[in-house]
Protein backbone atom coordinates (compact mmCIF):
# COMPACT_ATOMS: atom_id res chain seq x y z
CA UNK A 1 0.00 0.00 0.00
CA UNK A 2 1.35 3.46 -0.82
CA UNK A 3 2.15 5.72 2.13
CA UNK A 4 2.67 9.44 2.53
CA UNK A 5 4.33 11.54 5.21
CA UNK A 6 1.96 13.07 7.75
CA UNK A 7 2.70 16.64 6.55
CA UNK A 8 1.95 15.89 2.90
CA UNK A 9 -1.29 15.74 1.03
CA UNK A 10 -2.41 13.65 -1.93
CA UNK A 11 -2.88 15.31 -5.32
CA UNK A 12 -6.34 16.88 -5.63
CA UNK A 13 -8.70 16.78 -8.60
CA UNK A 14 -11.63 19.17 -8.61
CA UNK A 15 -13.04 18.39 -12.05
CA UNK A 16 -14.35 15.20 -13.63
CA UNK A 17 -12.06 15.79 -16.61
CA UNK A 18 -8.91 15.86 -14.47
CA UNK A 19 -10.05 12.86 -12.41
CA UNK A 20 -10.62 10.75 -15.50
CA UNK A 21 -7.30 11.74 -17.04
CA UNK A 22 -5.39 10.68 -13.93
CA UNK A 23 -7.27 7.39 -13.55
CA UNK A 24 -6.89 6.70 -17.27
CA UNK A 25 -3.12 7.09 -16.98
CA UNK A 26 -3.08 4.46 -14.22
CA UNK A 27 -5.19 2.11 -16.27
CA UNK A 28 -2.79 2.38 -19.21
CA UNK A 29 -0.13 1.08 -16.81
CA UNK A 30 -2.34 -1.90 -15.97
CA UNK A 31 -3.01 -0.70 -12.42
CA UNK A 32 -6.09 -1.64 -10.40
CA UNK A 33 -8.04 1.29 -8.94
CA UNK A 34 -10.09 1.42 -5.72
CA UNK A 35 -12.47 4.22 -4.76
CA UNK A 36 -13.67 5.41 -1.33
CA UNK A 37 -16.46 8.03 -1.39
CA UNK A 38 -16.84 10.25 1.71
CA UNK A 39 -18.48 13.48 2.83
CA UNK A 40 -15.39 14.59 4.71
CA UNK A 41 -15.09 15.16 8.48
CA UNK A 42 -12.94 12.06 8.35
CA UNK A 43 -12.37 9.77 11.33
CA UNK A 44 -10.71 6.40 11.88
CA UNK A 45 -13.64 4.64 10.26
CA UNK A 46 -12.96 6.45 6.97
CA UNK A 47 -9.22 5.87 7.37
CA UNK A 48 -9.83 2.14 7.74
CA UNK A 49 -11.74 2.11 4.45
CA UNK A 50 -8.89 3.85 2.63
CA UNK A 51 -6.40 1.39 4.09
CA UNK A 52 -8.61 -1.52 3.06
CA UNK A 53 -8.79 -0.07 -0.45
CA UNK A 54 -4.99 0.08 -0.54
CA UNK A 55 -4.80 -3.63 0.23
CA UNK A 56 -7.12 -4.48 -2.64
CA UNK A 57 -5.82 -2.20 -5.41
CA UNK A 58 -2.70 -0.49 -6.73
CA UNK A 59 -4.11 3.03 -6.56
CA UNK A 60 -6.70 4.59 -4.23
CA UNK A 61 -9.01 7.51 -5.01
CA UNK A 62 -11.07 9.05 -2.21
CA UNK A 63 -13.72 11.68 -2.75
CA UNK A 64 -14.94 14.38 -0.39
CA UNK A 65 -18.30 15.81 -1.37
CA UNK A 66 -21.13 16.88 0.93
CA UNK A 67 -24.02 15.86 -1.24
CA UNK A 68 -26.92 18.31 -0.94
CA UNK A 69 -29.35 15.85 -2.52
CA UNK A 70 -29.34 13.52 0.48
CA UNK A 71 -30.26 16.23 3.00
CA UNK A 72 -33.83 17.33 3.63
CA UNK A 73 -34.56 21.04 4.15
CA UNK A 74 -34.63 20.65 7.96
CA UNK A 75 -31.41 18.62 8.18
CA UNK A 76 -27.80 19.62 8.83
CA UNK A 77 -26.39 20.41 5.37
CA UNK A 78 -25.21 23.90 6.38
CA UNK A 79 -23.70 22.78 9.70
CA UNK A 80 -22.21 19.45 8.58
CA UNK A 81 -18.56 19.36 9.77
CA UNK A 82 -16.01 20.58 7.22
CA UNK A 83 -12.19 20.67 7.42
CA UNK A 84 -10.56 20.12 4.05
CA UNK A 85 -6.95 20.46 5.20
CA UNK A 86 -7.26 17.97 8.07
CA UNK A 87 -9.16 15.56 5.82
CA UNK A 88 -6.46 15.65 3.15
CA UNK A 89 -3.73 14.98 5.71
CA UNK A 90 -5.67 11.98 7.01
CA UNK A 91 -6.12 10.68 3.46
CA UNK A 92 -2.39 11.03 2.83
CA UNK A 93 -1.40 9.09 5.94
CA UNK A 94 -3.92 6.38 5.05
CA UNK A 95 -2.33 5.87 1.63
CA UNK A 96 -4.71 7.76 -0.67
CA UNK A 97 -3.17 8.48 -4.10
CA UNK A 98 -5.72 11.01 -5.34
CA UNK A 99 -8.43 13.08 -3.66
CA UNK A 100 -11.47 14.10 -5.71
CA UNK A 101 -13.08 17.27 -4.32
CA UNK A 102 -15.76 18.42 -6.76
CA UNK A 103 -17.95 21.46 -6.17
CA UNK A 104 -21.73 21.24 -6.12
CA UNK A 105 -21.72 22.98 -9.51
CA UNK A 106 -19.35 20.36 -10.92
CA UNK A 107 -21.61 17.55 -9.69
CA UNK A 108 -24.95 19.17 -10.48
CA UNK A 109 -24.48 21.77 -13.22
CA UNK A 110 -27.28 24.09 -14.25
CA UNK A 111 -30.09 22.14 -15.86
CA UNK A 112 -29.24 18.87 -14.09
CA UNK A 113 -32.45 16.80 -13.97
CA UNK A 114 -31.60 13.12 -13.48
CA UNK A 115 -32.02 11.02 -10.34
CA UNK A 116 -31.55 7.35 -9.46
CA UNK A 117 -33.98 5.40 -7.25
CA UNK A 118 -33.46 1.91 -5.86
CA UNK A 119 -36.87 0.51 -4.94
CA UNK A 120 -37.53 -1.95 -2.14
CA UNK A 121 -34.35 -1.72 -0.08
CA UNK A 122 -34.74 2.06 0.22
CA UNK A 123 -38.21 2.02 1.76
CA UNK A 124 -37.69 0.64 5.28
CA UNK A 125 -35.51 1.53 8.27
CA UNK A 126 -33.82 4.87 7.46
CA UNK A 127 -35.97 5.20 4.36
CA UNK A 128 -39.08 5.72 6.49
CA UNK A 129 -37.84 8.73 8.46
CA UNK A 130 -35.58 10.03 5.68
CA UNK A 131 -37.52 9.27 2.46
CA UNK A 132 -35.31 11.60 0.43
CA UNK A 133 -32.04 10.06 1.58
CA UNK A 134 -31.39 6.96 -0.51
CA UNK A 135 -32.42 8.64 -3.76
CA UNK A 136 -29.79 11.28 -3.08
CA UNK A 137 -27.21 8.66 -2.16
CA UNK A 138 -27.91 6.45 -5.18
CA UNK A 139 -27.74 9.43 -7.54
CA UNK A 140 -24.44 10.80 -6.26
CA UNK A 141 -22.79 7.38 -5.96
CA UNK A 142 -23.89 6.46 -9.48
CA UNK A 143 -22.29 9.68 -10.72
CA UNK A 144 -19.10 9.19 -8.69
CA UNK A 145 -18.64 5.63 -9.91
CA UNK A 146 -19.15 6.73 -13.51
CA UNK A 147 -16.74 9.63 -13.02
CA UNK A 148 -13.96 7.60 -11.40
CA UNK A 149 -14.64 4.25 -13.08
CA UNK A 150 -12.84 2.21 -10.40
CA UNK A 151 -12.43 -1.54 -10.27
CA UNK A 152 -13.70 -1.65 -6.68
CA UNK A 153 -15.39 0.76 -4.29
CA UNK A 154 -15.43 0.53 -0.50
CA UNK A 155 -18.37 1.49 1.73
CA UNK A 156 -18.59 1.21 5.51
CA UNK A 157 -20.90 -1.35 7.08
CA UNK A 158 -22.06 1.21 9.66
CA UNK A 159 -24.36 2.43 6.89
CA UNK A 160 -25.39 -1.15 6.13
CA UNK A 161 -28.66 -0.31 4.41
CA UNK A 162 -26.80 2.14 2.19
CA UNK A 163 -24.28 -0.59 1.34
CA UNK A 164 -27.07 -2.92 0.22
CA UNK A 165 -28.72 -0.14 -1.82
CA UNK A 166 -25.45 0.59 -3.64
CA UNK A 167 -24.77 -3.10 -4.28
CA UNK A 168 -28.27 -3.48 -5.75
CA UNK A 169 -27.89 -0.36 -7.90
CA UNK A 170 -24.57 -1.55 -9.32
CA UNK A 171 -25.97 -5.00 -10.03
CA UNK A 172 -29.18 -3.70 -11.62
CA UNK A 173 -27.39 -1.15 -13.81
CA UNK A 174 -24.63 -3.60 -14.88
CA UNK A 175 -21.90 -1.30 -13.61
CA UNK A 176 -18.44 -2.91 -13.86
CA UNK A 177 -17.35 -2.31 -10.27
CA UNK A 178 -17.19 -4.53 -7.18
CA UNK A 179 -18.77 -3.02 -4.06
CA UNK A 180 -17.05 -4.11 -0.84
CA UNK A 181 -18.14 -3.45 2.75
CA UNK A 182 -15.62 -2.35 5.37
CA UNK A 183 -16.15 -3.28 9.05
CA UNK A 184 -17.54 -0.81 11.59
CA UNK A 185 -14.85 0.99 13.61
CA UNK A 186 -15.89 1.78 17.17
CA UNK A 187 -14.87 4.03 20.03
CA UNK A 188 -13.61 2.45 23.26
CA UNK A 189 -17.14 2.29 24.68
CA UNK A 190 -18.47 0.68 21.49
CA UNK A 191 -20.10 3.71 19.89
CA UNK A 192 -19.80 3.43 16.12
CA UNK A 193 -17.57 6.18 14.74
CA UNK A 194 -19.50 8.83 12.84
CA UNK A 195 -18.84 12.38 11.72
CA UNK A 196 -22.07 13.40 13.47
CA UNK A 197 -20.72 12.25 16.85
CA UNK A 198 -19.04 15.66 16.96
CA UNK A 199 -22.48 17.20 17.55
CA UNK A 200 -22.85 15.46 20.92
CA UNK A 201 -22.32 17.33 24.18
CA UNK A 202 -20.25 15.55 26.83
CA UNK A 203 -23.41 14.41 28.61
CA UNK A 204 -25.00 13.22 25.37
CA UNK A 205 -21.80 11.43 24.42
CA UNK A 206 -21.91 9.47 27.67
CA UNK A 207 -25.48 8.41 26.92
CA UNK A 208 -24.61 7.56 23.31
CA UNK A 209 -22.17 4.88 24.46
CA UNK A 210 -25.09 2.96 25.98
CA UNK A 211 -26.42 2.13 22.52
CA UNK A 212 -23.71 -0.47 21.95
CA UNK A 213 -24.30 -1.98 25.38
CA UNK A 214 -28.05 -2.34 24.88
CA UNK A 215 -27.68 -3.73 21.35
CA UNK A 216 -25.10 -6.26 22.52
CA UNK A 217 -27.35 -7.34 25.38
CA UNK A 218 -30.29 -7.78 23.00
CA UNK A 219 -28.20 -9.87 20.62
CA UNK A 220 -27.10 -12.17 23.44
CA UNK A 221 -30.70 -12.70 24.50
CA UNK A 222 -31.90 -13.34 20.94
CA UNK A 223 -29.05 -15.75 20.25
CA UNK A 224 -29.98 -17.80 23.31
CA UNK A 225 -33.66 -18.18 22.46
CA UNK A 226 -35.39 -15.09 23.85
CA UNK A 227 -38.67 -14.12 22.18
CA UNK A 228 -37.92 -11.60 19.43
CA UNK A 229 -40.64 -8.97 19.88
CA UNK A 230 -40.35 -8.93 23.68
CA UNK A 231 -36.56 -8.52 23.50
CA UNK A 232 -36.75 -5.68 20.98
CA UNK A 233 -39.45 -3.86 22.96
CA UNK A 234 -37.51 -4.18 26.21
CA UNK A 235 -34.36 -2.87 24.53
CA UNK A 236 -36.23 0.15 23.15
CA UNK A 237 -37.53 0.94 26.64
CA UNK A 238 -34.00 0.61 28.02
CA UNK A 239 -32.70 3.12 25.48
CA UNK A 240 -35.29 5.68 26.57
CA UNK A 241 -34.54 4.97 30.22
CA UNK A 242 -30.82 5.58 29.62
CA UNK A 243 -31.49 9.06 28.24
CA UNK A 244 -32.10 8.76 24.50
CA UNK A 245 -34.93 11.06 23.41
CA UNK A 246 -36.47 8.79 20.81
CA UNK A 247 -36.02 5.38 19.22
CA UNK A 248 -36.53 5.66 15.47
CA UNK A 249 -36.25 1.89 15.05
CA UNK A 250 -34.79 -1.13 16.80
CA UNK A 251 -35.39 -4.11 14.53
CA UNK A 252 -34.12 -7.53 13.54
CA UNK A 253 -33.75 -8.05 9.78
CA UNK A 254 -32.31 -10.46 7.25
CA UNK A 255 -28.87 -9.20 6.27
CA UNK A 256 -29.34 -9.87 2.54
CA UNK A 257 -32.67 -8.15 1.79
CA UNK A 258 -33.67 -6.43 5.06
CA UNK A 259 -36.82 -8.52 5.38
CA UNK A 260 -38.36 -8.63 8.87
CA UNK A 261 -37.51 -11.27 11.45
CA UNK A 262 -40.18 -10.49 14.02
CA UNK A 263 -41.96 -13.66 15.12
CA UNK A 264 -41.19 -16.27 17.78
CA UNK A 265 -37.55 -17.01 18.49
CA UNK A 266 -34.49 -17.25 16.30
CA UNK A 267 -33.70 -20.63 14.79
CA UNK A 268 -30.14 -21.95 14.68
CA UNK A 269 -29.86 -21.40 10.93
CA UNK A 270 -30.85 -17.73 11.33
CA UNK A 271 -27.91 -16.76 13.52
CA UNK A 272 -25.67 -16.24 10.48
CA UNK A 273 -28.28 -14.32 8.46
CA UNK A 274 -29.89 -12.04 11.05
CA UNK A 275 -28.72 -8.49 11.79
CA UNK A 276 -29.91 -6.04 14.43
CA UNK A 277 -30.52 -2.45 13.26
CA UNK A 278 -30.98 0.64 15.42
CA UNK A 279 -31.55 4.35 14.94
CA UNK A 280 -31.91 6.66 17.94
CA UNK A 281 -32.25 10.38 18.53
CA UNK A 282 -30.41 12.27 21.26
CA UNK A 283 -30.84 16.01 21.24
CA UNK A 284 -30.65 17.01 17.57
CA UNK A 285 -28.37 14.11 16.63
CA UNK A 286 -29.51 10.91 14.97
CA UNK A 287 -27.27 7.88 15.55
CA UNK A 288 -27.44 4.61 13.62
CA UNK A 289 -25.81 1.26 14.24
CA UNK A 290 -26.13 -2.39 13.30
CA UNK A 291 -24.70 -5.70 14.43
CA UNK A 292 -24.76 -9.24 13.05
CA UNK A 293 -26.14 -11.89 15.38
CA UNK A 294 -23.04 -13.92 14.61
CA UNK A 295 -20.91 -11.28 16.41
CA UNK A 296 -21.79 -12.82 19.79
N, C-alpha and C positions, 0 to 999 in steps of 0.2 A: 504494500500500500504506500502511495506517495505521502511524504510528510513535509511540513513547512515549519519554519521557526515561528515562535509565538508572536514576534513583532512584525511578521509579514502578513500579507493578505493575498488571496487568490486573485487572478485576473477577473475583471468584471465585464460582463456583456449587458448592455441595456437595451439592445434591439434584437428582434428575431433574426434579422439578416446577419448580424455579427455572431450570434449564437450558432446559427446553422453553419456558417463558414468555419468556425473553430471545431465544431463536432465533425464536420465533413472532412477536415484535415486529419483528424484522428482516425476516422474510418478508412481513409486511403492508406493509412499505415497498418490496417488490420486490427485496430484496437477495439476492445469491448467497452461500451459506455454505460454507466449507471447514473440514474437521476434521482434526486431527493427533493421533492417540493416542500417548501415551508412558507409560513407567514412571518418569519423572523421571531424576535424575542427568544432567541435560541437558548436551550438548556441542555442538560446532559442526555435527555431523551433524543433530541435532534442529533446531537453529536454521535450517539450510538448508531443512528441510522446511516450517517455519513461514513462512519468506520465500517459498518456492515457492507455498504456499497463498495468501499475500497477493497474488501475481501473478495467481492464477486465480479469485479470488472477492473480494467486497466486505467480508466479515467472516470472521475466522478464530477458530475454537474449538480449543483444545488441551487434552487431558486428561492428568492425571498420576494413575496408579493402578497400584500394584504388585499384579499379579493373582495371588493365591495359587493359582489353579487351573492355572497353567502351570509350577509348581514341584513337583518330586518331593520326598519327605520328606528326602532326603539333600542337596538342593540349597540355594542361598544365599538363600532368602526372607528369613530373619531378618537377614542381613548385607548385603543388597542396598543400595547407596548411597542415602541419602536426604538432601535439603537443600531443603526447600520454598521458603524465602526466596530462595535463589540461583536456583532454577529459575524462580520467578515473575519475577524481574528479567530473566533471559535471555529469557523469553517476551515481556515488555514491549518490550525493545529489538528483538526480531525482528518485532514488529508484531502480536502476538496481541491479539485484542479481548475474549476471555473464556476464563478457565481453569476447567476442570471437574475438581474434586478430590473425588470421592466416597469415602466410607469403604467398607470391606469389607462392613459391614452394609447400606449403601445398595445396593451391587451384588448382594449375595447375602443377602437377608433370611432370617430363620428359616423353614425349610420349603422353601427353594429346591431344586428337584430336576430342572432341565432342563439339558441339555448339547447342544452342536452338534458333529458330527463330519463332516469332509470326507474321504471315502475316496480312495484312490489316491495323490494328491499328498502326503498326510501320512505315507505308510508308509516312504519311503526317506530317505536322507541323515540329517538330524537326527531324523527320526521313528524311526529304528532305535535310537539310543542314548537318545533322550528320547521314548518312546512316549506319554507323558502330555501332551506339550507342545502339539501343534497342536490337540488337543481343547480345552485351556484357552484357547488363543489365539482359536480360532474362536468359542467361547462368549462370551468377553468382548468381542470386536470386534463380534459380532452384537448384543449388548446395547448397546454404545456407539453404534453406528450407528442403532439404533432410538431410543435416548434423545436423540441430538442431531439426527438426521434431516437431515444435511448434503446439499448437492448433490454435493460431491466429498470424498474423503478421501485423504490422502497417507501413503504408507508407504515407508520407506527400502529401497533395493535391496540393502543389506548383508544384510538378512534376505530374500533373494530367494525362497526356498522359501515363507516365510510370506506374501510378497506374492502368489505364485501361489495359495496356499490361500485367501486372502481374496478374490481376484478370482473364483475358482471358487465360493466360498460365495455371494457377492453375485449372481453370475449364476444359480446354481441356485435360490436363494430369491427371485429376482425383486425384489431390493431396489433402489429407485430412487436409486442413488448410483454415481458414477464413481470407480473406484479407480485412483490414479495413483502410479507409482513415482518416487521421488526418487533422484538419483545418490549413490553412495557418496562420503563425504568422508573424506579420508585425512590422516594425520600426515605430516610431512616425509619420513620414511623409508618411507612407503607403507602403514603399518599402518592398517587400517580403524578409524575412530573407534568406540568402544564404551564404554558405561558400565562394563563389567567390566574395561577396561584399567587402571582404578584399583587393581585387585587385584595387579597385577604389581610385583614388586620391581625395582630398577634393573637388576639382572643379567637378570632375566626379560624386562624391557622391551626390552633390547638384542637378545635372542634373538628376541623376537616380531617385530621389524622384518624378520627374514629371511624371513618367510612371503611377503611381497609379492615379494621378490626371486626366490624359488624358483618361485612361481606365474608370474611374468612370464617367467622363463626357460623354463618348461615350455610356455607359450603360444607363445613364439617357435618352439620346436622343432616343436610340433604344426602350427603354421601353415605351416611350410616342409617338411612331409612326413615328419616323424619318426613311427615306429610308436607307436601310441597306448598300448598296455599297457606297453611298455618305458619310455616317457617318464614315465608316471604312477608306475611302480614306482621308477624312479631318483629322481624328485622326492621320493617318500615317504622313501626312504633318506636323501636330503640333509637333509630336515627333522629326522630323528632325529640325524644327524651334527652338525647345527648346535645341538642342545641341547633340542629339543622332546622331551617325555617320551613322547608317543604321538600317532599319526596316526589320528584317528577315521575320516576318509575323505579321499580326494584323487581326485576323479572328474570325468570329462567327460560332460556331459548335454545333451540338447536343452533350449533355453531356454523352450519353450512348455509341455512336459508332463513334463520331467525324465526322459525315457526315456534309457537308456544309449547312449553312443557309445563302444564299447570294442573294436572290431575293426579291424585294418588301419591305414590312414592316413586322415586327413581329406581329403575331396573339396572342390573349390573351392566348391561350392554349400553346404557345411556351415559355412564360416567365419562366416557371418552368423547361424547358428542355434545354434551350439555355445557352451557356457558351462562354465568350469572351476569346480568347487566344492571347498572345503577346510574341514575342521574339525580342529583340533589341540589337544592338551592340554599346558600347561606349568604345573607345580606343580598348584595346585587350580583353575586358570583354563582355561576352554574358549573358544577363539577360532574364529570362523568368518569366511570370506571367499568371494568369488566374482568372476569376471572373464569378460567376453565375449571370445571369440576375436577379434572384430573390433576390440578395443582396441589391438591391435598393428599 
